[in-house]
Amino acid sequence: MAVGETFPNARPGWLAERTGLAAARQGDRAALARSLILLLALVLGVTVLGSLATGPITVPVLDLLPHVPKLFTAEELPASVSMRDWVVVTEIRLPRVVLGALIGAALAVSGAVMQGLFRNSLADPGIVGVSAGAGLGAALFIVLGNAALAPVMAVLGIYAVPIAAFAGGLINTLLLYRIGTRGGFTSVATLLLAGIALGALTGAATGLLVYVADDQELRDLQFWGLGSLAGANWEKVASAAPIILAMLFATPFLARGLNALTLGEAAAAHIGIRVQRLKNISILLVAAATGASVAVSGGIGFVGIVVPHLLRLTIGPDHRFLLPAAALLGAILLIAADTLARTIVAPAELPIGIITAFAGAPFFLWILLKNRGLSGL
Amino acid sequence: MTALARSHETPVCEDPASRFLSVGDVSVSIGRAGIVRSVSFTAQAGELLAIIGPSGSGKTTLLKAITGERSYSGRIELAGRDVRATSPEDQAEIRGVLPQASHLSFPLTVAEVIGLGLLDLRAGRPARAGRIADALHKVGLSGFEGRTYQDLSGGEQQRVQLARVLCQVWEPVSKDGVPRWLFLDEPVSSLDIKHQYQIMALAADYARRGGGVVSVMHDLNLTARFADKVAIMKQGRLLDHGPVENMLESRKLSETFEAELDVIRSGDSIHVLCRE
């Protein structure tokens, strides 16, 4: 077990004290979690700069950094700054990086919240059909937005697709909860199987839309379905950011409730948690954030399962720390994966969903294997 | 055993109703089956009430009605307040509940599990750690803070859960003089004999210090040793309730459990034996 037990006289070193490793051995992982969150914030900063600098042309990002405030003012750039670099960074790469960060955070936090809610580390919006529901909602507007649904589109504007995706995700989440959970306990088998069934059903409906779509819509649908941040612009950021940011700022208030839920629904209620309210809010937030992400970037899978799992291994399942850490690590991973996606086969680019699936699916299988016999499948 | 021996420093709430759990005409149905039928009794803070009865007699369901896990008809008041009309937060302040078995969805450390019972979120980290250590000491698991809950034996897990519940309602009487309550569902069923006695002594001590304890019990000898009052249930009905010495009586128990039970009294102690 812990080092302190094997060598009773061993004093924890300076580093162990400062990073919270020493306290973690005594069962208190709060300090360790805070250190990790700080570290992740730094890594996120580096990842953002790295991604902004990387591409067909390499941009000296650090030189541009002091001029960032000029994005929000009408101030002229000094002649020393290359206009080309400036445009590449602010108009092409920055919106993409911001979108990647938002979506990575949204997917990872959605996964963590859903796993807390279902009390199961395999629950993820992508796997259990929530993303598929959101996809159907979005596809509905991509295909019919200029036809049958044009009046709705006119009213909702850029928010039409995210809202439709949210509604689709919400319906699937509610159905899933109804089917998969009984008396506060979720059967993994029922959850996953119900997810497959819902996913297939929703997929069939989406297929119907594909069938009636014209060529341009088909291209849009196809590319969007694979999951990609290509075509990121400030408008897309504006359509997804309010929903995702609202979700990210709301989830910390769920942390204590989700922690209590580790004990089971009854025990959570016994320690003063309003369980039904907690479930309602969690489901709404997950559906909203998944919807917003799916609407702008399609099906990017496995972030929501890999990120929370890795974090639980290091800092434990305490949602007060797990949720912010998941937001940061999700953002980091997605920006990194997207940078890879747009450079690995340059000048073309891979849909990022392919990369996350290649990395995430084996990881998912690994979790399954590790928990075999434990998960009661 | 004088159940009401308490120190004079303990504050006392003016309202006499604050000292009671009162269950009036409570029935619980699951589907069309009546699991608990029209049960009425009163339990008093300062006493340990054991609910006994054969398996399937509705003991646990009755406890779940009291703790808000089952919907019921009738009236349940704790500390003078209708439990249905009391918010989960307010209820958590005055009563802790130990379920029969607890399965955690994620691997928490022992300290983290017990920390969930610490409802005072403003308490500093040293205060929390101190309370967790005290609670672990009480259940005989000192030094277990850093262990992973899932790696513990069933009995150890049960004691960790009890430590969590104790943390929640640490002082048996609140600052306003309102007694706090422990509701225990077979608290010692997975423990060895040493820890059965240790945990029951802990529950009895909680009552001695002014708190209320209601415990579903299977072991009649432990009931005889630690309970002040006993409620006997059978087929969803409350057959009888009263002081332990009146309830643990050969004919009554034999009828209840449909077995030939002998009750042997020697001095203060009561022993229950089953004849073949």
Interface residues (C-beta under 8 A of the other chain):
Chain A: M1 A2 G4 A24 R25 Q26 G27 D28 R29 A30 G116 R119 N120 S121 R256 N259 A260 L261 T262 L263 G264 A266 A267 A269 H270 I271 G272 I273 R274 V275 R312 G316 P317 D318
Chain B: K64 T67 G68 E69 S87 P88 E89 D90 Q91 A92 E93 G96 V97 P99 S102 H103 L104 S105 F106 P107 L108 T109 V110 A111 E112 V113 L116 G117 L119 L121 R125 A129 E145 G146 R147 Q168
